[in-house]
Amino acid sequence: MSEIVERFIHCPYCGESISVMIDDSVTDQQYTEDCQVCCRPMVMDVAVEPDGSVRVRARSENE
């Protein structure tokens, strides 16, 4: 059963901890989302593991 899960990440630009909402019905995702603090674009890499855990990595566009 899929759901929306909340995860906290650190912005690769300003370092602030921010909340992101992840739809775990898609096992591998990559999308761009602006930081809620500094408004710079972060590339989000999301993976849902076989055990159901969600892994989120935020990186800068130039990385």
PDB file of N, CA, C and O in Angstrom:
ATOM      1  N   MET A   1       0.839  -1.176   0.000  1.00  0.00           N
ATOM      2  CA  MET A   1       0.000   0.000   0.000  1.00  0.00           C
ATOM      3  C   MET A   1       0.885   1.240   0.000  1.00  0.00           C
ATOM      4  O   MET A   1       1.744   1.396   0.867  1.00  0.00           O
ATOM      5  N   SER A   2       0.679   2.096  -0.944  1.00  0.00           N
ATOM      6  CA  SER A   2       1.523   3.282  -1.044  1.00  0.00           C
ATOM      7  C   SER A   2       0.954   4.420  -0.199  1.00  0.00           C
ATOM      8  O   SER A   2      -0.237   4.470   0.106  1.00  0.00           O
ATOM      9  N   GLU A   3       1.845   5.316   0.157  1.00  0.00           N
ATOM     10  CA  GLU A   3       1.451   6.466   0.956  1.00  0.00           C
ATOM     11  C   GLU A   3       2.458   7.591   0.758  1.00  0.00           C
ATOM     12  O   GLU A   3       3.510   7.404   0.146  1.00  0.00           O
ATOM     13  N   ILE A   4       2.121   8.743   1.279  1.00  0.00           N
ATOM     14  CA  ILE A   4       3.022   9.884   1.271  1.00  0.00           C
ATOM     15  C   ILE A   4       3.759   9.872   2.613  1.00  0.00           C
ATOM     16  O   ILE A   4       3.131   9.847   3.671  1.00  0.00           O
ATOM     17  N   VAL A   5       5.090   9.889   2.563  1.00  0.00           N
ATOM     18  CA  VAL A   5       5.890   9.874   3.781  1.00  0.00           C
ATOM     19  C   VAL A   5       6.717  11.152   3.874  1.00  0.00           C
ATOM     20  O   VAL A   5       7.147  11.696   2.857  1.00  0.00           O
ATOM     21  N   GLU A   6       6.933  11.619   5.075  1.00  0.00           N
ATOM     22  CA  GLU A   6       7.727  12.821   5.301  1.00  0.00           C
ATOM     23  C   GLU A   6       9.154  12.417   5.648  1.00  0.00           C
ATOM     24  O   GLU A   6       9.380  11.526   6.467  1.00  0.00           O
ATOM     25  N   ARG A   7      10.098  13.075   5.023  1.00  0.00           N
ATOM     26  CA  ARG A   7      11.515  12.870   5.330  1.00  0.00           C
ATOM     27  C   ARG A   7      12.161  14.248   5.508  1.00  0.00           C
ATOM     28  O   ARG A   7      11.713  15.239   4.932  1.00  0.00           O
ATOM     29  N   PHE A   8      13.202  14.284   6.301  1.00  0.00           N
ATOM     30  CA  PHE A   8      13.956  15.522   6.500  1.00  0.00           C
ATOM     31  C   PHE A   8      15.310  15.375   5.825  1.00  0.00           C
ATOM     32  O   PHE A   8      16.000  14.369   5.993  1.00  0.00           O
ATOM     33  N   ILE A   9      15.675  16.385   5.068  1.00  0.00           N
ATOM     34  CA  ILE A   9      16.954  16.404   4.359  1.00  0.00           C
ATOM     35  C   ILE A   9      17.651  17.725   4.654  1.00  0.00           C
ATOM     36  O   ILE A   9      17.049  18.644   5.210  1.00  0.00           O
ATOM     37  N   HIS A  10      18.919  17.814   4.281  1.00  0.00           N
ATOM     38  CA  HIS A  10      19.657  19.074   4.391  1.00  0.00           C
ATOM     39  C   HIS A  10      19.880  19.621   2.990  1.00  0.00           C
ATOM     40  O   HIS A  10      20.292  18.898   2.083  1.00  0.00           O
ATOM     41  N   CYS A  11      19.604  20.904   2.829  1.00  0.00           N
ATOM     42  CA  CYS A  11      19.823  21.559   1.541  1.00  0.00           C
ATOM     43  C   CYS A  11      21.318  21.535   1.220  1.00  0.00           C
ATOM     44  O   CYS A  11      22.134  21.872   2.078  1.00  0.00           O
ATOM     45  N   PRO A  12      21.693  21.138  -0.012  1.00  0.00           N
ATOM     46  CA  PRO A  12      23.113  21.109  -0.371  1.00  0.00           C
ATOM     47  C   PRO A  12      23.717  22.510  -0.535  1.00  0.00           C
ATOM     48  O   PRO A  12      24.938  22.646  -0.623  1.00  0.00           O
ATOM     49  N   TYR A  13      22.884  23.539  -0.576  1.00  0.00           N
ATOM     50  CA  TYR A  13      23.373  24.911  -0.732  1.00  0.00           C
ATOM     51  C   TYR A  13      23.486  25.635   0.610  1.00  0.00           C
ATOM     52  O   TYR A  13      24.563  26.104   0.976  1.00  0.00           O
ATOM     53  N   CYS A  14      22.357  25.725   1.353  1.00  0.00           N
ATOM     54  CA  CYS A  14      22.364  26.507   2.590  1.00  0.00           C
ATOM     55  C   CYS A  14      22.523  25.655   3.843  1.00  0.00           C
ATOM     56  O   CYS A  14      22.787  26.191   4.920  1.00  0.00           O
ATOM     57  N   GLY A  15      22.365  24.327   3.722  1.00  0.00           N
ATOM     58  CA  GLY A  15      22.560  23.429   4.846  1.00  0.00           C
ATOM     59  C   GLY A  15      21.383  23.309   5.803  1.00  0.00           C
ATOM     60  O   GLY A  15      21.442  22.536   6.759  1.00  0.00           O
ATOM     61  N   GLU A  16      20.317  24.060   5.560  1.00  0.00           N
ATOM     62  CA  GLU A  16      19.146  23.989   6.437  1.00  0.00           C
ATOM     63  C   GLU A  16      18.449  22.639   6.329  1.00  0.00           C
ATOM     64  O   GLU A  16      18.431  22.028   5.260  1.00  0.00           O
ATOM     65  N   SER A  17      17.884  22.182   7.422  1.00  0.00           N
ATOM     66  CA  SER A  17      17.092  20.959   7.439  1.00  0.00           C
ATOM     67  C   SER A  17      15.684  21.315   6.992  1.00  0.00           C
ATOM     68  O   SER A  17      15.053  22.207   7.558  1.00  0.00           O
ATOM     69  N   ILE A  18      15.191  20.614   5.972  1.00  0.00           N
ATOM     70  CA  ILE A  18      13.850  20.885   5.464  1.00  0.00           C
ATOM     71  C   ILE A  18      13.076  19.576   5.320  1.00  0.00           C
ATOM     72  O   ILE A  18      13.651  18.496   5.179  1.00  0.00           O
ATOM     73  N   SER A  19      11.772  19.711   5.361  1.00  0.00           N
ATOM     74  CA  SER A  19      10.870  18.568   5.239  1.00  0.00           C
ATOM     75  C   SER A  19      10.468  18.404   3.770  1.00  0.00           C
ATOM     76  O   SER A  19      10.132  19.378   3.097  1.00  0.00           O
ATOM     77  N   VAL A  20      10.506  17.174   3.290  1.00  0.00           N
ATOM     78  CA  VAL A  20      10.011  16.873   1.939  1.00  0.00           C
ATOM     79  C   VAL A  20       9.020  15.716   2.045  1.00  0.00           C
ATOM     80  O   VAL A  20       9.174  14.822   2.876  1.00  0.00           O
ATOM     81  N   MET A  21       8.013  15.752   1.200  1.00  0.00           N
ATOM     82  CA  MET A  21       6.993  14.709   1.168  1.00  0.00           C
ATOM     83  C   MET A  21       7.284  13.803  -0.021  1.00  0.00           C
ATOM     84  O   MET A  21       7.459  14.279  -1.143  1.00  0.00           O
ATOM     85  N   ILE A  22       7.336  12.493   0.225  1.00  0.00           N
ATOM     86  CA  ILE A  22       7.714  11.513  -0.785  1.00  0.00           C
ATOM     87  C   ILE A  22       6.551  10.543  -1.017  1.00  0.00           C
ATOM     88  O   ILE A  22       5.986  10.001  -0.067  1.00  0.00           O
ATOM     89  N   ASP A  23       6.204  10.332  -2.285  1.00  0.00           N
ATOM     90  CA  ASP A  23       5.220   9.322  -2.658  1.00  0.00           C
ATOM     91  C   ASP A  23       5.978   8.013  -2.833  1.00  0.00           C
ATOM     92  O   ASP A  23       6.760   7.869  -3.773  1.00  0.00           O
ATOM     93  N   ASP A  24       5.754   7.060  -1.936  1.00  0.00           N
ATOM     94  CA  ASP A  24       6.536   5.823  -1.987  1.00  0.00           C
ATOM     95  C   ASP A  24       5.961   4.776  -2.946  1.00  0.00           C
ATOM     96  O   ASP A  24       6.394   3.624  -2.926  1.00  0.00           O
ATOM     97  N   SER A  25       4.994   5.160  -3.783  1.00  0.00           N
ATOM     98  CA  SER A  25       4.450   4.210  -4.757  1.00  0.00           C
ATOM     99  C   SER A  25       5.356   4.055  -5.974  1.00  0.00           C
ATOM    100  O   SER A  25       5.196   3.111  -6.749  1.00  0.00           O
ATOM    101  N   VAL A  26       6.311   4.977  -6.149  1.00  0.00           N
ATOM    102  CA  VAL A  26       7.286   4.904  -7.239  1.00  0.00           C
ATOM    103  C   VAL A  26       8.629   4.552  -6.616  1.00  0.00           C
ATOM    104  O   VAL A  26       9.144   5.302  -5.788  1.00  0.00           O
ATOM    105  N   THR A  27       9.202   3.413  -7.008  1.00  0.00           N
ATOM    106  CA  THR A  27      10.397   2.923  -6.317  1.00  0.00           C
ATOM    107  C   THR A  27      11.655   3.733  -6.584  1.00  0.00           C
ATOM    108  O   THR A  27      12.477   3.884  -5.680  1.00  0.00           O
ATOM    109  N   ASP A  28      11.838   4.258  -7.787  1.00  0.00           N
ATOM    110  CA  ASP A  28      13.010   5.085  -8.102  1.00  0.00           C
ATOM    111  C   ASP A  28      12.529   6.378  -8.741  1.00  0.00           C
ATOM    112  O   ASP A  28      11.812   6.365  -9.741  1.00  0.00           O
ATOM    113  N   GLN A  29      12.936   7.497  -8.144  1.00  0.00           N
ATOM    114  CA  GLN A  29      12.503   8.796  -8.635  1.00  0.00           C
ATOM    115  C   GLN A  29      13.685   9.749  -8.681  1.00  0.00           C
ATOM    116  O   GLN A  29      14.631   9.628  -7.903  1.00  0.00           O
ATOM    117  N   GLN A  30      13.616  10.696  -9.601  1.00  0.00           N
ATOM    118  CA  GLN A  30      14.550  11.815  -9.621  1.00  0.00           C
ATOM    119  C   GLN A  30      13.765  13.026 -10.098  1.00  0.00           C
ATOM    120  O   GLN A  30      13.128  12.995 -11.151  1.00  0.00           O
ATOM    121  N   TYR A  31      13.821  14.081  -9.316  1.00  0.00           N
ATOM    122  CA  TYR A  31      13.103  15.301  -9.679  1.00  0.00           C
ATOM    123  C   TYR A  31      13.803  16.497  -9.050  1.00  0.00           C
ATOM    124  O   TYR A  31      14.671  16.337  -8.193  1.00  0.00           O
ATOM    125  N   THR A  32      13.425  17.688  -9.475  1.00  0.00           N
ATOM    126  CA  THR A  32      14.008  18.917  -8.955  1.00  0.00           C
ATOM    127  C   THR A  32      12.980  19.618  -8.082  1.00  0.00           C
ATOM    128  O   THR A  32      11.815  19.759  -8.456  1.00  0.00           O
ATOM    129  N   GLU A  33      13.431  20.053  -6.916  1.00  0.00           N
ATOM    130  CA  GLU A  33      12.567  20.765  -5.977  1.00  0.00           C
ATOM    131  C   GLU A  33      13.366  21.928  -5.399  1.00  0.00           C
ATOM    132  O   GLU A  33      14.539  21.770  -5.061  1.00  0.00           O
ATOM    133  N   ASP A  34      12.735  23.093  -5.284  1.00  0.00           N
ATOM    134  CA  ASP A  34      13.412  24.250  -4.705  1.00  0.00           C
ATOM    135  C   ASP A  34      13.471  24.127  -3.185  1.00  0.00           C
ATOM    136  O   ASP A  34      12.530  23.657  -2.547  1.00  0.00           O
ATOM    137  N   CYS A  35      14.592  24.558  -2.624  1.00  0.00           N
ATOM    138  CA  CYS A  35      14.746  24.605  -1.178  1.00  0.00           C
ATOM    139  C   CYS A  35      13.721  25.586  -0.608  1.00  0.00           C
ATOM    140  O   CYS A  35      13.525  26.668  -1.162  1.00  0.00           O
ATOM    141  N   GLN A  36      13.077  25.219   0.480  1.00  0.00           N
ATOM    142  CA  GLN A  36      12.077  26.069   1.120  1.00  0.00           C
ATOM    143  C   GLN A  36      12.696  27.277   1.809  1.00  0.00           C
ATOM    144  O   GLN A  36      11.993  28.233   2.136  1.00  0.00           O
ATOM    145  N   VAL A  37      14.012  27.241   2.032  1.00  0.00           N
ATOM    146  CA  VAL A  37      14.692  28.333   2.735  1.00  0.00           C
ATOM    147  C   VAL A  37      15.390  29.274   1.760  1.00  0.00           C
ATOM    148  O   VAL A  37      15.131  30.478   1.769  1.00  0.00           O
ATOM    149  N   CYS A  38      16.280  28.736   0.913  1.00  0.00           N
ATOM    150  CA  CYS A  38      17.082  29.595   0.030  1.00  0.00           C
ATOM    151  C   CYS A  38      16.578  29.624  -1.417  1.00  0.00           C
ATOM    152  O   CYS A  38      17.090  30.385  -2.239  1.00  0.00           O
ATOM    153  N   CYS A  39      15.594  28.810  -1.721  1.00  0.00           N
ATOM    154  CA  CYS A  39      14.939  28.768  -3.044  1.00  0.00           C
ATOM    155  C   CYS A  39      15.823  28.273  -4.187  1.00  0.00           C
ATOM    156  O   CYS A  39      15.463  28.434  -5.353  1.00  0.00           O
ATOM    157  N   ARG A  40      16.961  27.682  -3.877  1.00  0.00           N
ATOM    158  CA  ARG A  40      17.809  27.140  -4.944  1.00  0.00           C
ATOM    159  C   ARG A  40      17.343  25.738  -5.307  1.00  0.00           C
ATOM    160  O   ARG A  40      16.831  25.016  -4.451  1.00  0.00           O
ATOM    161  N   PRO A  41      17.515  25.341  -6.573  1.00  0.00           N
ATOM    162  CA  PRO A  41      17.005  24.040  -7.021  1.00  0.00           C
ATOM    163  C   PRO A  41      17.889  22.873  -6.576  1.00  0.00           C
ATOM    164  O   PRO A  41      19.099  22.867  -6.803  1.00  0.00           O
ATOM    165  N   MET A  42      17.255  21.888  -5.937  1.00  0.00           N
ATOM    166  CA  MET A  42      17.944  20.678  -5.491  1.00  0.00           C
ATOM    167  C   MET A  42      17.460  19.519  -6.353  1.00  0.00           C
ATOM    168  O   MET A  42      16.271  19.421  -6.656  1.00  0.00           O
ATOM    169  N   VAL A  43      18.368  18.651  -6.744  1.00  0.00           N
ATOM    170  CA  VAL A  43      17.989  17.423  -7.439  1.00  0.00           C
ATOM    171  C   VAL A  43      17.766  16.374  -6.371  1.00  0.00           C
ATOM    172  O   VAL A  43      18.649  16.095  -5.561  1.00  0.00           O
ATOM    173  N   MET A  44      16.577  15.798  -6.378  1.00  0.00           N
ATOM    174  CA  MET A  44      16.198  14.812  -5.377  1.00  0.00           C
ATOM    175  C   MET A  44      16.278  13.421  -5.987  1.00  0.00           C
ATOM    176  O   MET A  44      15.637  13.145  -7.001  1.00  0.00           O
ATOM    177  N   ASP A  45      17.063  12.549  -5.371  1.00  0.00           N
ATOM    178  CA  ASP A  45      17.150  11.137  -5.766  1.00  0.00           C
ATOM    179  C   ASP A  45      16.446  10.339  -4.675  1.00  0.00           C
ATOM    180  O   ASP A  45      16.847  10.376  -3.512  1.00  0.00           O
ATOM    181  N   VAL A  46      15.398   9.620  -5.054  1.00  0.00           N
ATOM    182  CA  VAL A  46      14.587   8.868  -4.095  1.00  0.00           C
ATOM    183  C   VAL A  46      14.580   7.404  -4.500  1.00  0.00           C
ATOM    184  O   VAL A  46      14.408   7.073  -5.673  1.00  0.00           O
ATOM    185  N   ALA A  47      14.768   6.536  -3.524  1.00  0.00           N
ATOM    186  CA  ALA A  47      14.690   5.091  -3.765  1.00  0.00           C
ATOM    187  C   ALA A  47      13.900   4.454  -2.634  1.00  0.00           C
ATOM    188  O   ALA A  47      14.118   4.739  -1.456  1.00  0.00           O
ATOM    189  N   VAL A  48      12.976   3.582  -3.024  1.00  0.00           N
ATOM    190  CA  VAL A  48      12.238   2.801  -2.039  1.00  0.00           C
ATOM    191  C   VAL A  48      12.863   1.412  -2.027  1.00  0.00           C
ATOM    192  O   VAL A  48      12.853   0.704  -3.034  1.00  0.00           O
ATOM    193  N   GLU A  49      13.399   1.037  -0.887  1.00  0.00           N
ATOM    194  CA  GLU A  49      14.089  -0.243  -0.743  1.00  0.00           C
ATOM    195  C   GLU A  49      13.080  -1.394  -0.690  1.00  0.00           C
ATOM    196  O   GLU A  49      11.906  -1.165  -0.401  1.00  0.00           O
ATOM    197  N   PRO A  50      13.519  -2.629  -0.963  1.00  0.00           N
ATOM    198  CA  PRO A  50      12.612  -3.786  -0.906  1.00  0.00           C
ATOM    199  C   PRO A  50      11.906  -3.961   0.442  1.00  0.00           C
ATOM    200  O   PRO A  50      10.801  -4.502   0.501  1.00  0.00           O
ATOM    201  N   ASP A  51      12.543  -3.503   1.520  1.00  0.00           N
ATOM    202  CA  ASP A  51      11.917  -3.623   2.847  1.00  0.00           C
ATOM    203  C   ASP A  51      10.923  -2.495   3.131  1.00  0.00           C
ATOM    204  O   ASP A  51      10.314  -2.451   4.199  1.00  0.00           O
ATOM    205  N   GLY A  52      10.761  -1.568   2.150  1.00  0.00           N
ATOM    206  CA  GLY A  52       9.807  -0.474   2.294  1.00  0.00           C
ATOM    207  C   GLY A  52      10.398   0.818   2.803  1.00  0.00           C
ATOM    208  O   GLY A  52       9.712   1.841   2.818  1.00  0.00           O
ATOM    209  N   SER A  53      11.659   0.805   3.223  1.00  0.00           N
ATOM    210  CA  SER A  53      12.272   2.040   3.697  1.00  0.00           C
ATOM    211  C   SER A  53      12.538   2.979   2.522  1.00  0.00           C
ATOM    212  O   SER A  53      12.777   2.531   1.400  1.00  0.00           O
ATOM    213  N   VAL A  54      12.496   4.268   2.786  1.00  0.00           N
ATOM    214  CA  VAL A  54      12.660   5.286   1.750  1.00  0.00           C
ATOM    215  C   VAL A  54      13.988   5.988   1.960  1.00  0.00           C
ATOM    216  O   VAL A  54      14.274   6.480   3.052  1.00  0.00           O
ATOM    217  N   ARG A  55      14.802   6.035   0.908  1.00  0.00           N
ATOM    218  CA  ARG A  55      16.108   6.714   0.944  1.00  0.00           C
ATOM    219  C   ARG A  55      16.015   7.954   0.069  1.00  0.00           C
ATOM    220  O   ARG A  55      15.622   7.864  -1.095  1.00  0.00           O
ATOM    221  N   VAL A  56      16.375   9.115   0.618  1.00  0.00           N
ATOM    222  CA  VAL A  56      16.300  10.383  -0.111  1.00  0.00           C
ATOM    223  C   VAL A  56      17.672  11.046  -0.074  1.00  0.00           C
ATOM    224  O   VAL A  56      18.302  11.131   0.981  1.00  0.00           O
ATOM    225  N   ARG A  57      18.123  11.509  -1.217  1.00  0.00           N
ATOM    226  CA  ARG A  57      19.390  12.244  -1.300  1.00  0.00           C
ATOM    227  C   ARG A  57      19.141  13.533  -2.068  1.00  0.00           C
ATOM    228  O   ARG A  57      18.593  13.503  -3.170  1.00  0.00           O
ATOM    229  N   ALA A  58      19.536  14.660  -1.498  1.00  0.00           N
ATOM    230  CA  ALA A  58      19.422  15.958  -2.158  1.00  0.00           C
ATOM    231  C   ALA A  58      20.812  16.387  -2.590  1.00  0.00           C
ATOM    232  O   ALA A  58      21.768  16.296  -1.819  1.00  0.00           O
ATOM    233  N   ARG A  59      20.921  16.853  -3.822  1.00  0.00           N
ATOM    234  CA  ARG A  59      22.221  17.323  -4.315  1.00  0.00           C
ATOM    235  C   ARG A  59      22.025  18.579  -5.149  1.00  0.00           C
ATOM    236  O   ARG A  59      20.917  18.875  -5.596  1.00  0.00           O
ATOM    237  N   SER A  60      23.114  19.314  -5.354  1.00  0.00           N
ATOM    238  CA  SER A  60      23.043  20.516  -6.175  1.00  0.00           C
ATOM    239  C   SER A  60      22.951  20.121  -7.643  1.00  0.00           C
ATOM    240  O   SER A  60      23.295  19.001  -8.022  1.00  0.00           O
ATOM    241  N   GLU A  61      22.485  21.047  -8.454  1.00  0.00           N
ATOM    242  CA  GLU A  61      22.358  20.756  -9.893  1.00  0.00           C
ATOM    243  C   GLU A  61      23.700  20.496 -10.560  1.00  0.00           C
ATOM    244  O   GLU A  61      23.754  19.799 -11.573  1.00  0.00           O
ATOM    245  N   ASN A  62      24.787  21.040 -10.013  1.00  0.00           N
ATOM    246  CA  ASN A  62      26.106  20.912 -10.626  1.00  0.00           C
ATOM    247  C   ASN A  62      26.860  19.676 -10.169  1.00  0.00           C
ATOM    248  O   ASN A  62      27.978  19.442 -10.627  1.00  0.00           O
ATOM    249  N   GLU A  63      26.298  18.898  -9.302  1.00  0.00           N
ATOM    250  CA  GLU A  63      26.982  17.730  -8.746  1.00  0.00           C
ATOM    251  C   GLU A  63      26.910  16.544  -9.677  1.00  0.00           C
ATOM    252  O   GLU A  63      27.437  15.477  -9.361  1.00  0.00           O
TER     253      GLU A  63
END
